[in-house]
Structures are given as structure tokens and as C-alpha cells.
Amino acid sequence: MKTILVGIQGSGKSTQGNLLSEKLGLPYLSTGHIFREIAKEHTPLGRHMKEVMNAGYLISDDQAIEIVRDYLQRSEYSKGYILDGFPRTVAQAESFDNDMDHVIYLAVSDEEALRRISGRQDATREDETLAAINRRIESFHKFTKPVLEYYKEKGVLIEVDGEKSIEDIHHAIIEKLKI
């Protein structure tokens, strides 16, 4: 099963991704984590990604697609996966189009996302400044919301109220996936 989790920063994608990974026995892959790891590297790509992410901008479509495709070539993803944070643009979705079974949208308001992010223990991440977070929220509405329509037209979009408890959200996802 190939599943994508989509939601604004702070919507609970990593929490639900890890719960789904455990429930389904599929690997969870966070592109944000991958990009942050690359940004730590002392390479031209690492420095570029660090600058882009710390400013709150999106990684270019071409770079994001290439990095994700490379990761998904690994044998641990051959039977399926839960992907978080990709695609973020319609161009990425169209180019990637990896026969996704489900795209789960965790619907959370901007206010709730900001409340959650401000309460994180690891809020000292370089890429979580208020300016960067606000830019990511703007980017979500401008670039990622159209991705939802793309997957809705394909008949694979599942929308879940992401403002409920962790357990209620997980239960709703499982119920909608019919597993």
C-alpha cells in the first residue's frame, strides 16, 4: 500500500505516519526529515537546502522529485510506504504519480497548527522561526492545497479532521482506509 500524508506544518503528519507505519507494517518516510539531514551535510546541495528551508521556502520541484525517487528505489519501500511531506506542488504530484493508493489530508486550521508548533519540545529547530513557519503556511495554501484537488480528481483523497485527539484521528484514518 502506498499512502501519502498531506497537511499543514503542525497537522500531525509524523505522529499519524508513525502510528500507521506500526499498524500496517510499512515504512514511514518523512521528506522533511530527509531534507533536514541533507541540509546538515557540508556540500553545495546541503548548504543550499539549509538556506532554503531556514527561510521557509520549498525545495525546488526537480530537487524534491529526484531525492524522493532515489529514496523510494530502496528495497525497504518495495512493498509500500507511508510518505509525509511530498508532493507539495501539483508539478511534483504530476511528475511523481507513483500509483498512490491513498492520500490522507489532515485538515487543521492555521491557528491550530501555530498553537501546536509553538508547544513543541524541539521548537529550537533552525527552520521553525516564526517567519519561516508563516511562509510555510502561505506556501501550503498557495502550492499544496491544489495538490489536494489533484488527488481528489483521481479518487484517492481521504480528508480527516486533524483537530481531534491523536487516537480519534488515527481511528478515523483506519476506518476510512477500511483496514
C-alpha positions as CSV (number, residue, x, y, z in Angstrom):
1,M,0.0,0.0,0.0
2,K,1.3,3.4,-1.0
3,T,0.0,6.2,1.1
4,I,0.7,10.0,1.3
5,L,0.0,12.2,4.3
6,V,-0.7,15.8,3.5
7,G,-1.3,18.6,5.9
8,I,-0.1,22.0,7.0
9,Q,3.0,22.1,9.3
10,G,1.9,21.0,12.7
11,S,-1.1,19.0,11.5
12,G,0.2,15.7,13.0
13,K,1.6,14.0,9.9
14,S,4.6,12.5,11.6
15,T,2.5,11.3,14.6
16,Q,-0.1,9.7,12.3
17,G,2.6,8.4,9.9
18,N,4.4,6.6,12.7
19,L,1.1,5.1,14.0
20,L,0.1,4.0,10.5
21,S,3.6,2.5,10.0
22,E,3.2,0.5,13.1
23,K,-0.3,-0.6,12.3
24,L,0.3,-1.5,8.7
25,G,3.9,-2.8,9.0
26,L,5.0,-0.3,6.3
27,P,8.0,2.1,6.5
28,Y,7.3,5.7,7.2
29,L,9.3,8.3,5.2
30,S,9.3,12.0,6.1
31,T,10.7,14.2,3.3
32,G,11.2,17.0,5.9
33,H,13.5,14.7,7.9
34,I,15.4,13.7,4.7
35,F,15.8,17.3,3.6
36,R,17.0,18.3,7.1
37,E,19.5,15.5,7.1
38,I,20.8,16.6,3.7
39,A,20.9,20.2,4.9
40,K,23.4,19.1,7.7
41,E,25.8,17.9,5.0
42,H,28.8,20.2,4.2
43,T,28.1,20.0,0.5
44,P,26.8,22.6,-2.0
45,L,23.4,20.8,-2.0
46,G,23.4,20.7,1.8
47,R,24.2,24.4,2.2
48,H,21.6,25.3,-0.5
49,M,18.9,23.2,1.2
50,K,19.7,24.6,4.6
51,E,19.3,28.2,3.3
52,V,16.0,27.4,1.5
53,M,14.5,25.6,4.4
54,N,15.6,28.0,7.1
55,A,13.9,30.8,5.1
56,G,10.7,28.7,5.0
57,Y,10.7,28.2,1.2
58,L,10.0,25.0,-0.6
59,I,12.8,22.9,-2.1
60,S,12.6,23.1,-5.9
61,D,10.3,20.6,-7.7
62,D,13.2,19.0,-9.6
63,Q,15.3,18.5,-6.5
64,A,12.4,17.2,-4.3
65,I,11.3,14.7,-7.0
66,E,14.8,13.4,-7.5
67,I,15.5,13.0,-3.8
68,V,12.2,11.2,-3.1
69,R,12.5,8.9,-6.2
70,D,16.1,8.0,-5.1
71,Y,14.9,7.1,-1.6
72,L,11.9,5.1,-2.8
73,Q,14.2,2.9,-5.0
74,R,15.5,1.3,-1.8
75,S,14.3,-2.3,-1.2
76,E,12.5,-1.4,2.1
77,Y,9.9,0.6,0.1
78,S,9.2,-2.1,-2.5
79,K,6.0,-3.4,-0.7
80,G,4.7,0.1,0.0
81,Y,5.2,3.1,2.3
82,I,3.7,6.0,4.1
83,L,5.1,9.2,2.7
84,D,4.9,12.5,4.6
85,G,5.6,16.0,3.1
86,F,5.6,15.1,-0.6
87,P,4.3,16.1,-3.1
88,R,3.9,19.8,-2.2
89,T,3.1,21.1,-5.6
90,V,0.9,19.9,-8.5
91,A,4.0,19.7,-10.7
92,Q,5.5,17.3,-8.1
93,A,2.3,15.3,-7.9
94,E,2.1,15.0,-11.7
95,S,5.7,14.1,-12.1
96,F,5.8,11.7,-9.2
97,D,2.4,10.0,-9.8
98,N,3.6,6.7,-8.2
99,D,0.2,4.8,-8.3
100,M,-0.8,6.1,-4.9
101,D,-3.5,4.0,-3.1
102,H,-4.5,6.8,-0.7
103,V,-3.7,10.4,0.0
104,I,-4.8,11.4,3.5
105,Y,-5.3,15.1,4.2
106,L,-5.1,16.0,7.9
107,A,-7.3,19.2,7.9
108,V,-6.1,21.6,10.5
109,S,-6.6,25.4,10.7
110,D,-3.7,27.8,10.6
111,E,-4.4,28.8,14.2
112,E,-4.3,25.2,15.5
113,A,-1.1,24.5,13.5
114,L,0.6,27.5,15.0
115,R,-0.6,26.5,18.5
116,R,0.8,23.0,18.1
117,I,4.1,24.2,16.7
118,S,4.6,26.7,19.5
119,G,4.1,23.9,22.0
120,R,6.7,21.5,20.6
121,Q,9.6,20.4,22.7
122,D,12.0,20.7,19.7
123,A,10.9,24.2,18.8
124,T,14.5,25.2,18.7
125,R,14.9,23.8,15.1
126,E,16.5,26.4,12.9
127,D,13.7,26.0,10.3
128,E,11.0,26.8,12.9
129,T,11.3,30.5,13.3
130,L,8.0,32.4,13.2
131,A,8.9,34.0,9.8
132,A,9.7,30.5,8.3
133,I,6.6,28.9,9.8
134,N,4.3,31.7,8.4
135,R,6.0,31.4,5.0
136,R,5.3,27.6,5.1
137,I,1.7,28.2,5.9
138,E,1.4,30.6,3.0
139,S,3.2,28.1,0.7
140,F,0.8,25.3,1.9
141,H,-2.3,27.3,0.9
142,K,-0.7,28.6,-2.4
143,F,1.0,25.4,-3.6
144,T,-0.2,22.3,-1.7
145,K,-3.9,22.9,-1.4
146,P,-4.2,22.5,-5.3
147,V,-2.5,19.1,-4.8
148,L,-5.5,18.0,-2.7
149,E,-7.8,18.8,-5.7
150,Y,-5.5,16.8,-8.0
151,Y,-5.7,13.7,-5.8
152,K,-9.5,14.2,-5.3
153,E,-10.0,14.1,-9.0
154,K,-8.0,10.8,-9.1
155,G,-10.4,9.4,-6.4
156,V,-7.7,8.7,-3.8
157,L,-8.1,11.6,-1.4
158,I,-9.3,11.0,2.1
159,E,-10.0,14.0,4.3
160,V,-9.7,13.6,8.1
161,D,-10.4,16.2,10.8
162,G,-6.9,16.7,12.2
163,E,-8.1,18.8,15.2
164,K,-9.3,15.8,17.2
165,S,-7.3,13.8,19.6
166,I,-4.4,11.7,18.3
167,E,-6.4,8.5,19.0
168,D,-9.6,9.8,17.3
169,I,-7.6,10.9,14.2
170,H,-5.9,7.5,14.0
171,H,-9.2,5.7,14.4
172,A,-10.8,7.9,11.6
173,I,-7.9,7.1,9.3
174,I,-8.1,3.4,9.9
175,E,-11.9,3.5,9.4
176,K,-11.6,5.4,6.1
177,L,-8.8,3.1,4.9
178,K,-11.1,0.1,5.7
179,I,-8.3,-1.9,7.4
